Amino acid sequence: MSQRLLAAAFVALGTLWGSSFVAIDIGLPYFPPLQFAGLRFLFAGVVVLGYAWRTTSRWRPRAPREWALAGVAGAFLIGGHHAFLYLGQQHVSGAVAAIVVSLGPVLTALFAVAILDTHLSAMDGLGFGFGLLGVMLVAQPGIAEGSTLPLGDRLAALDPGALLAGDMTGIVLVFFAAAAFALGGVLTRTIETMLPMRTVQAWAMLIGAALLLLAGSARGESLAAIRWTPTASLSLAYLGLVPGAGAFLIYFTLLDRLGPAQVNLIGYLEPAAATVLSWLVLGQLIDPLTALGFAAIVAGFVCIQRRSLATLLARRLLPASG
């Protein structure tokens, strides 16, 4: 695959995953949230499983470790992450949710310290600080919803103590979504198997879908409450087929070609795509303080991933210098 095709696939993946936040916003009024997420990944899982059956020699797990890998991925990367995300997007816009979710790579490094016994340096600590600052700037405690204060006055009005007093429900839920995905990513590293990643992803989606549907039923959600309008059907079909099945297949191609350090940068293209699409489709815009929060989260990522980014940059510059 040429560099141009790789770049195009990278941009396409970020745009598709960014669009999922907008599609969730569009579909949520018609679905109970966890049933919505469960149906999305049931659809996506069936599609990816069919693709794995046609293109790999192993279309289902067999050994206990293979089922454990699919189960952990399904419980955390699909089930836990999307349960909190869909519940959170009942309270915040898709663009804001995408920014909070972009904290994931920072949280991944934190979980790696606890689970994989990696070393935490002072620069890593600074990165975590930037990440938490970014989330606070997005949450904007102490500032009334709909406030039109200029950026300087908004910064002065921030009150960290109001985080516990105010209605931070949406931000907290989406933060838990980012944490679930980060924790799942670290836990899956501890389970080594020879199972093809397409097969792992298919079964993770199906297991996650089952958990989401069961959790929805446990909290009183009913499939009978779905309002099957054309908008509802299109949003579900789009989420299952495009950002679900299609985008994940692009993701695994890029992961194989570029490696995890570079693919992690997708997380910072998603909020930009979600913001632009939210504006074009729904007329939603983020305010300057939220944009500043995103910049702080990116700074945290750079601090934590500085070695990987430096290696990546060196690889890109060496051919040019030669």
KETORSE-478477 format. One record per residue (C-alpha): residue number from 0; residue in three letters; y negated, x, z negated. Coordinates in steps of 0.001 Angstrom, whole numbers. Layout:
N
pos: NUM	code: ala	north: Y	east: X	up: Z
...
END
This chain:
322
pos: 0	code: met	north: 0	east: 0	up: 0
pos: 1	code: ser	north: -3400	east: 1438	up: 1011
pos: 2	code: gln	north: -6263	east: 1946	up: -1420
pos: 3	code: arg	north: -8160	east: -922	up: 199
pos: 4	code: leu	north: -5243	east: -3293	up: -267
pos: 5	code: leu	north: -4831	east: -2162	up: -3873
pos: 6	code: ala	north: -8529	east: -2773	up: -4535
pos: 7	code: ala	north: -8348	east: -6177	up: -2855
pos: 8	code: ala	north: -5274	east: -7110	up: -4931
pos: 9	code: phe	north: -7059	east: -5960	up: -8113
pos: 10	code: val	north: -10124	east: -8114	up: -7359
pos: 11	code: ala	north: -7914	east: -11041	up: -6343
pos: 12	code: leu	north: -5941	east: -10855	up: -9591
pos: 13	code: gly	north: -9071	east: -10727	up: -11750
pos: 14	code: thr	north: -10566	east: -13639	up: -9836
pos: 15	code: leu	north: -7395	east: -15747	up: -10048
pos: 16	code: trp	north: -6943	east: -15155	up: -13761
pos: 17	code: gly	north: -10659	east: -15762	up: -14318
pos: 18	code: ser	north: -10372	east: -19047	up: -12432
pos: 19	code: ser	north: -7670	east: -20224	up: -14836
pos: 20	code: phe	north: -10276	east: -20633	up: -17590
pos: 21	code: val	north: -12275	east: -22940	up: -15324
pos: 22	code: ala	north: -9181	east: -24908	up: -14276
pos: 23	code: ile	north: -8281	east: -25387	up: -17962
pos: 24	code: asp	north: -11789	east: -26743	up: -18608
pos: 25	code: ile	north: -11335	east: -29186	up: -15727
pos: 26	code: gly	north: -7869	east: -30360	up: -16770
pos: 27	code: leu	north: -8226	east: -30612	up: -20560
pos: 28	code: pro	north: -9903	east: -34064	up: -20573
pos: 29	code: tyr	north: -6759	east: -35502	up: -18961
pos: 30	code: phe	north: -4012	east: -33779	up: -20982
pos: 31	code: pro	north: -3046	east: -33181	up: -24608
pos: 32	code: pro	north: -3723	east: -29411	up: -24827
pos: 33	code: leu	north: -284	east: -28036	up: -25716
pos: 34	code: gln	north: 1521	east: -30382	up: -23351
pos: 35	code: phe	north: -897	east: -29233	up: -20634
pos: 36	code: ala	north: -38	east: -25584	up: -21286
pos: 37	code: gly	north: 3675	east: -26322	up: -21545
pos: 38	code: leu	north: 3822	east: -28188	up: -18228
pos: 39	code: arg	north: 1857	east: -25401	up: -16542
pos: 40	code: phe	north: 4363	east: -22723	up: -17532
pos: 41	code: leu	north: 7377	east: -24930	up: -16934
pos: 42	code: phe	north: 6186	east: -25247	up: -13339
pos: 43	code: ala	north: 5297	east: -21540	up: -13051
pos: 44	code: gly	north: 8555	east: -20439	up: -14688
pos: 45	code: val	north: 10701	east: -22416	up: -12259
pos: 46	code: val	north: 8814	east: -20868	up: -9302
pos: 47	code: val	north: 9103	east: -17291	up: -10620
pos: 48	code: leu	north: 12759	east: -17804	up: -11556
pos: 49	code: gly	north: 13493	east: -18917	up: -8000
pos: 50	code: tyr	north: 11719	east: -15820	up: -6707
pos: 51	code: ala	north: 13681	east: -13580	up: -9095
pos: 52	code: trp	north: 16944	east: -15226	up: -8017
pos: 53	code: arg	north: 16166	east: -14476	up: -4368
pos: 54	code: thr	north: 14793	east: -10946	up: -4759
pos: 55	code: thr	north: 16645	east: -9292	up: -7678
pos: 56	code: ser	north: 20263	east: -8633	up: -8619
pos: 57	code: arg	north: 19682	east: -9940	up: -12167
pos: 58	code: trp	north: 18120	east: -13402	up: -12300
pos: 59	code: arg	north: 18963	east: -14116	up: -15963
pos: 60	code: pro	north: 19279	east: -12151	up: -19213
pos: 61	code: arg	north: 22773	east: -11379	up: -20508
pos: 62	code: ala	north: 22680	east: -8849	up: -23331
pos: 63	code: pro	north: 21116	east: -9774	up: -26720
pos: 64	code: arg	north: 18300	east: -7244	up: -26184
pos: 65	code: glu	north: 17447	east: -8861	up: -22849
pos: 66	code: trp	north: 17210	east: -12286	up: -24447
pos: 67	code: ala	north: 15179	east: -10757	up: -27285
pos: 68	code: leu	north: 12682	east: -9313	up: -24788
pos: 69	code: ala	north: 12331	east: -12630	up: -22966
pos: 70	code: gly	north: 12064	east: -14444	up: -26299
pos: 71	code: val	north: 9333	east: -12193	up: -27708
pos: 72	code: ala	north: 7371	east: -12372	up: -24453
pos: 73	code: gly	north: 7796	east: -16138	up: -24345
pos: 74	code: ala	north: 6800	east: -16657	up: -27980
pos: 75	code: phe	north: 3715	east: -14425	up: -27978
pos: 76	code: leu	north: 2496	east: -13724	up: -24419
pos: 77	code: ile	north: 3059	east: -17290	up: -23189
pos: 78	code: gly	north: 3536	east: -19656	up: -26140
pos: 79	code: gly	north: 1268	east: -18301	up: -28858
pos: 80	code: his	north: -1449	east: -17007	up: -26549
pos: 81	code: his	north: -1817	east: -20201	up: -24543
pos: 82	code: ala	north: -1418	east: -22557	up: -27508
pos: 83	code: phe	north: -4474	east: -21027	up: -29194
pos: 84	code: leu	north: -6333	east: -20677	up: -25883
pos: 85	code: tyr	north: -5936	east: -24314	up: -24827
pos: 86	code: leu	north: -6811	east: -25559	up: -28319
pos: 87	code: gly	north: -9809	east: -23230	up: -28418
pos: 88	code: gln	north: -11127	east: -24340	up: -25040
pos: 89	code: gln	north: -11538	east: -27807	up: -26474
pos: 90	code: his	north: -14486	east: -26304	up: -28371
pos: 91	code: val	north: -15872	east: -23501	up: -26157
pos: 92	code: ser	north: -16363	east: -23086	up: -22424
pos: 93	code: gly	north: -13961	east: -21167	up: -20235
pos: 94	code: ala	north: -16532	east: -18423	up: -19653
pos: 95	code: val	north: -16952	east: -17826	up: -23395
pos: 96	code: ala	north: -13181	east: -17987	up: -23943
pos: 97	code: ala	north: -12660	east: -15337	up: -21234
pos: 98	code: ile	north: -15080	east: -12999	up: -23011
pos: 99	code: val	north: -13304	east: -13364	up: -26372
pos: 100	code: val	north: -9906	east: -12881	up: -24685
pos: 101	code: ser	north: -11210	east: -9614	up: -23183
pos: 102	code: leu	north: -10992	east: -8224	up: -26733
pos: 103	code: gly	north: -7211	east: -8071	up: -26150
pos: 104	code: pro	north: -6920	east: -4387	up: -25170
pos: 105	code: val	north: -8883	east: -3419	up: -28289
pos: 106	code: leu	north: -6545	east: -5485	up: -30482
pos: 107	code: thr	north: -3542	east: -4010	up: -28664
pos: 108	code: ala	north: -4551	east: -544	up: -29839
pos: 109	code: leu	north: -4868	east: -1835	up: -33415
pos: 110	code: phe	north: -1386	east: -3381	up: -33371
pos: 111	code: ala	north: 5	east: -188	up: -31828
pos: 112	code: val	north: -1242	east: 1736	up: -34867
pos: 113	code: ala	north: 574	east: -636	up: -37212
pos: 114	code: ile	north: 3809	east: -1119	up: -35236
pos: 115	code: leu	north: 4251	east: 1968	up: -33050
pos: 116	code: asp	north: 2829	east: 4386	up: -35640
pos: 117	code: thr	north: 171	east: 5726	up: -33280
pos: 118	code: his	north: -2789	east: 7703	up: -34614
pos: 119	code: leu	north: -6146	east: 6046	up: -35309
pos: 120	code: ser	north: -9133	east: 8381	up: -34788
pos: 121	code: ala	north: -12772	east: 7942	up: -35734
pos: 122	code: met	north: -13576	east: 7067	up: -32116
pos: 123	code: asp	north: -10884	east: 4376	up: -32211
pos: 124	code: gly	north: -12511	east: 2964	up: -35338
pos: 125	code: leu	north: -15849	east: 2915	up: -33528
pos: 126	code: gly	north: -14163	east: 1030	up: -30696
pos: 127	code: phe	north: -12856	east: -1624	up: -33094
pos: 128	code: gly	north: -16337	east: -1930	up: -34550
pos: 129	code: phe	north: -17830	east: -2510	up: -31101
pos: 130	code: gly	north: -15160	east: -5110	up: -30398
pos: 131	code: leu	north: -15836	east: -7068	up: -33569
pos: 132	code: leu	north: -19586	east: -6816	up: -32954
pos: 133	code: gly	north: -19015	east: -8267	up: -29509
pos: 134	code: val	north: -17122	east: -11250	up: -30900
pos: 135	code: met	north: -19904	east: -11879	up: -33428
pos: 136	code: leu	north: -22513	east: -11818	up: -30650
pos: 137	code: val	north: -20451	east: -14329	up: -28699
pos: 138	code: ala	north: -19952	east: -16553	up: -31772
pos: 139	code: gln	north: -23702	east: -16332	up: -32623
pos: 140	code: pro	north: -23454	east: -17377	up: -36307
pos: 141	code: gly	north: -26669	east: -18853	up: -37667
pos: 142	code: ile	north: -27986	east: -19938	up: -34251
pos: 143	code: ala	north: -28023	east: -23640	up: -33485
pos: 144	code: glu	north: -26024	east: -24774	up: -30460
pos: 145	code: gly	north: -28288	east: -25303	up: -27462
pos: 146	code: ser	north: -31008	east: -23024	up: -28849
pos: 147	code: thr	north: -33412	east: -21643	up: -26231
pos: 148	code: leu	north: -34694	east: -18706	up: -28280
pos: 149	code: pro	north: -35320	east: -15494	up: -26295
pos: 150	code: leu	north: -32871	east: -12612	up: -26706
pos: 151	code: gly	north: -34905	east: -10701	up: -29320
pos: 152	code: asp	north: -35365	east: -13769	up: -31506
pos: 153	code: arg	north: -31678	east: -14685	up: -31151
pos: 154	code: leu	north: -30680	east: -11225	up: -32365
pos: 155	code: ala	north: -33020	east: -11535	up: -35350
pos: 156	code: ala	north: -31629	east: -14984	up: -36183
pos: 157	code: leu	north: -27975	east: -13837	up: -36343
pos: 158	code: asp	north: -26458	east: -14473	up: -39761
pos: 159	code: pro	north: -22974	east: -12954	up: -40261
pos: 160	code: gly	north: -22619	east: -14986	up: -43467
pos: 161	code: ala	north: -22693	east: -18162	up: -41393
pos: 162	code: leu	north: -19370	east: -17213	up: -39774
pos: 163	code: leu	north: -17549	east: -18897	up: -42659
pos: 164	code: ala	north: -19996	east: -21773	up: -43047
pos: 165	code: gly	north: -20458	east: -22770	up: -39410
pos: 166	code: asp	north: -18125	east: -24450	up: -36930
pos: 167	code: met	north: -16480	east: -21397	up: -35413
pos: 168	code: thr	north: -13295	east: -23301	up: -34554
pos: 169	code: gly	north: -13268	east: -22493	up: -30846
pos: 170	code: ile	north: -14078	east: -18799	up: -31244
pos: 171	code: val	north: -11475	east: -18353	up: -34006
pos: 172	code: leu	north: -8747	east: -20094	up: -31993
pos: 173	code: val	north: -9445	east: -18015	up: -28873
pos: 174	code: phe	north: -9545	east: -14863	up: -31019
pos: 175	code: phe	north: -6044	east: -15770	up: -32251
pos: 176	code: ala	north: -5042	east: -16250	up: -28599
pos: 177	code: ala	north: -6171	east: -12690	up: -27818
pos: 178	code: ala	north: -4372	east: -11408	up: -30933
pos: 179	code: ala	north: -1114	east: -13171	up: -29986
pos: 180	code: phe	north: -1171	east: -11631	up: -26512
pos: 181	code: ala	north: -1969	east: -8177	up: -27901
pos: 182	code: leu	north: 775	east: -8395	up: -30532
pos: 183	code: gly	north: 3285	east: -9587	up: -27950
pos: 184	code: gly	north: 2381	east: -6717	up: -25634
pos: 185	code: val	north: 3071	east: -4176	up: -28380
pos: 186	code: leu	north: 6282	east: -5842	up: -29579
pos: 187	code: thr	north: 7747	east: -5912	up: -26063
pos: 188	code: arg	north: 7283	east: -2140	up: -25853
pos: 189	code: thr	north: 9837	east: -1758	up: -28636
pos: 190	code: ile	north: 12577	east: -3545	up: -26643
pos: 191	code: glu	north: 13896	east: -1463	up: -23742
pos: 192	code: thr	north: 16124	east: -3111	up: -21137
pos: 193	code: met	north: 17018	east: -2706	up: -17475
pos: 194	code: leu	north: 16214	east: -6355	up: -16730
pos: 195	code: pro	north: 13821	east: -6722	up: -13733
pos: 196	code: met	north: 10298	east: -7641	up: -14807
pos: 197	code: arg	north: 10256	east: -10694	up: -12529
pos: 198	code: thr	north: 13285	east: -12006	up: -14396
pos: 199	code: val	north: 11714	east: -11238	up: -17766
pos: 200	code: gln	north: 8520	east: -13039	up: -16732
pos: 201	code: ala	north: 10388	east: -16100	up: -15448
pos: 202	code: trp	north: 12374	east: -16575	up: -18637
pos: 203	code: ala	north: 9338	east: -15778	up: -20810
pos: 204	code: met	north: 7469	east: -18582	up: -19035
pos: 205	code: leu	north: 10351	east: -21024	up: -19495
pos: 206	code: ile	north: 10830	east: -20121	up: -23171
pos: 207	code: gly	north: 7073	east: -20261	up: -23762
pos: 208	code: ala	north: 6890	east: -23638	up: -21997
pos: 209	code: ala	north: 9621	east: -25036	up: -24252
pos: 210	code: leu	north: 7840	east: -23775	up: -27374
pos: 211	code: leu	north: 4508	east: -25234	up: -26216
pos: 212	code: leu	north: 6044	east: -28639	up: -25477
pos: 213	code: leu	north: 7846	east: -28660	up: -28842
pos: 214	code: ala	north: 4679	east: -27617	up: -30694
pos: 215	code: gly	north: 2725	east: -30319	up: -28884
pos: 216	code: ser	north: 5257	east: -32945	up: -29939
pos: 217	code: ala	north: 5151	east: -31641	up: -33522
pos: 218	code: arg	north: 1368	east: -32154	up: -33667
pos: 219	code: gly	north: 1676	east: -35685	up: -32296
pos: 220	code: glu	north: 958	east: -35065	up: -28634
pos: 221	code: ser	north: 2710	east: -37278	up: -26112
pos: 222	code: leu	north: 3332	east: -36898	up: -22395
pos: 223	code: ala	north: 2560	east: -40596	up: -22166
pos: 224	code: ala	north: -1057	east: -39801	up: -23072
pos: 225	code: ile	north: -1582	east: -37834	up: -19844
pos: 226	code: arg	north: -3966	east: -39526	up: -17390
pos: 227	code: trp	north: -2476	east: -38667	up: -14002
pos: 228	code: thr	north: -5592	east: -38634	up: -11868
pos: 229	code: pro	north: -5927	east: -36530	up: -8692
pos: 230	code: thr	north: -8089	east: -34073	up: -10673
pos: 231	code: ala	north: -5441	east: -33763	up: -13396
pos: 232	code: ser	north: -2641	east: -33225	up: -10889
pos: 233	code: leu	north: -4601	east: -30627	up: -8917
pos: 234	code: ser	north: -5608	east: -28664	up: -12015
pos: 235	code: leu	north: -1996	east: -28550	up: -13261
pos: 236	code: ala	north: -598	east: -27602	up: -9848
pos: 237	code: tyr	north: -3252	east: -24922	up: -9390
pos: 238	code: leu	north: -2692	east: -23400	up: -12841
pos: 239	code: gly	north: 1073	east: -23338	up: -12425
pos: 240	code: leu	north: 1232	east: -22021	up: -8883
pos: 241	code: val	north: -1829	east: -19788	up: -8410
pos: 242	code: pro	north: -2965	east: -18111	up: -11688
pos: 243	code: gly	north: 540	east: -18672	up: -13071
pos: 244	code: ala	north: 3294	east: -17764	up: -10618
pos: 245	code: gly	north: 1237	east: -16153	up: -7831
pos: 246	code: ala	north: -1101	east: -14029	up: -9955
pos: 247	code: phe	north: 1711	east: -12689	up: -12135
pos: 248	code: leu	north: 3564	east: -11465	up: -9056
pos: 249	code: ile	north: 389	east: -9622	up: -7977
pos: 250	code: tyr	north: 125	east: -8244	up: -11512
pos: 251	code: phe	north: 3616	east: -6712	up: -11440
pos: 252	code: thr	north: 2925	east: -5131	up: -8063
pos: 253	code: leu	north: -259	east: -3529	up: -9418
pos: 254	code: leu	north: 1478	east: -2488	up: -12634
pos: 255	code: asp	north: 4074	east: -638	up: -10586
pos: 256	code: arg	north: 1461	east: 1023	up: -8330
pos: 257	code: leu	north: -1384	east: 1741	up: -10758
pos: 258	code: gly	north: 105	east: 1852	up: -14252
pos: 259	code: pro	north: -960	east: -24	up: -17407
pos: 260	code: ala	north: -4191	east: 1911	up: -18117
pos: 261	code: gln	north: -5832	east: 909	up: -14857
pos: 262	code: val	north: -4395	east: -2621	up: -14774
pos: 263	code: asn	north: -5862	east: -3203	up: -18270
pos: 264	code: leu	north: -9271	east: -3159	up: -16586
pos: 265	code: ile	north: -8399	east: -6575	up: -15131
pos: 266	code: gly	north: -9336	east: -7979	up: -18532
pos: 267	code: tyr	north: -12959	east: -7087	up: -17843
pos: 268	code: leu	north: -13061	east: -8584	up: -14360
pos: 269	code: glu	north: -11758	east: -11937	up: -15641
pos: 270	code: pro	north: -14874	east: -12866	up: -17694
pos: 271	code: ala	north: -17150	east: -12023	up: -14768
pos: 272	code: ala	north: -15050	east: -14200	up: -12458
pos: 273	code: ala	north: -14849	east: -16987	up: -15045
pos: 274	code: thr	north: -18626	east: -16923	up: -15543
pos: 275	code: val	north: -19430	east: -17100	up: -11835
pos: 276	code: leu	north: -16847	east: -19806	up: -11185
pos: 277	code: ser	north: -17961	east: -21817	up: -14232
pos: 278	code: trp	north: -21488	east: -21748	up: -12843
pos: 279	code: leu	north: -20439	east: -22659	up: -9294
pos: 280	code: val	north: -17950	east: -25388	up: -10232
pos: 281	code: leu	north: -19166	east: -26767	up: -13572
pos: 282	code: gly	north: -22792	east: -25645	up: -13757
pos: 283	code: gln	north: -22100	east: -23671	up: -16957
pos: 284	code: leu	north: -23881	east: -20406	up: -17718
pos: 285	code: ile	north: -23542	east: -17918	up: -20569
pos: 286	code: asp	north: -26673	east: -16858	up: -22423
pos: 287	code: pro	north: -27950	east: -13246	up: -22631
pos: 288	code: leu	north: -26613	east: -12741	up: -26166
pos: 289	code: thr	north: -23094	east: -13690	up: -25049
pos: 290	code: ala	north: -23420	east: -11232	up: -22150
pos: 291	code: leu	north: -24473	east: -8564	up: -24664
pos: 292	code: gly	north: -21367	east: -9396	up: -26703
pos: 293	code: phe	north: -19211	east: -8805	up: -23641
pos: 294	code: ala	north: -20913	east: -5432	up: -23111
pos: 295	code: ala	north: -20092	east: -4492	up: -26729
pos: 296	code: ile	north: -16412	east: -5419	up: -26198
pos: 297	code: val	north: -16320	east: -3261	up: -23034
pos: 298	code: ala	north: -17855	east: -389	up: -25041
pos: 299	code: gly	north: -15084	east: -807	up: -27621
pos: 300	code: phe	north: -12454	east: -640	up: -24893
pos: 301	code: val	north: -14019	east: 2546	up: -23466
pos: 302	code: cys	north: -13990	east: 4191	up: -26907
pos: 303	code: ile	north: -10322	east: 3382	up: -27495
pos: 304	code: gln	north: -9064	east: 4062	up: -23970
pos: 305	code: arg	north: -11304	east: 7098	up: -23359
pos: 306	code: arg	north: -8413	east: 9486	up: -22660
pos: 307	code: ser	north: -6693	east: 7154	up: -20203
pos: 308	code: leu	north: -9984	east: 6430	up: -18466
pos: 309	code: ala	north: -10845	east: 10144	up: -18258
pos: 310	code: thr	north: -7422	east: 10886	up: -16718
pos: 311	code: leu	north: -7857	east: 8020	up: -14292
pos: 312	code: leu	north: -11330	east: 9206	up: -13298
pos: 313	code: ala	north: -10094	east: 12777	up: -12825
pos: 314	code: arg	north: -7344	east: 11565	up: -10496
pos: 315	code: arg	north: -9907	east: 9705	up: -8412
pos: 316	code: leu	north: -12327	east: 12631	up: -8220
pos: 317	code: leu	north: -9856	east: 15445	up: -7537
pos: 318	code: pro	north: -9067	east: 14437	up: -3927
pos: 319	code: ala	north: -12775	east: 14172	up: -3181
pos: 320	code: ser	north: -13559	east: 17551	up: -4717
pos: 321	code: gly	north: -10690	east: 19197	up: -2814
END
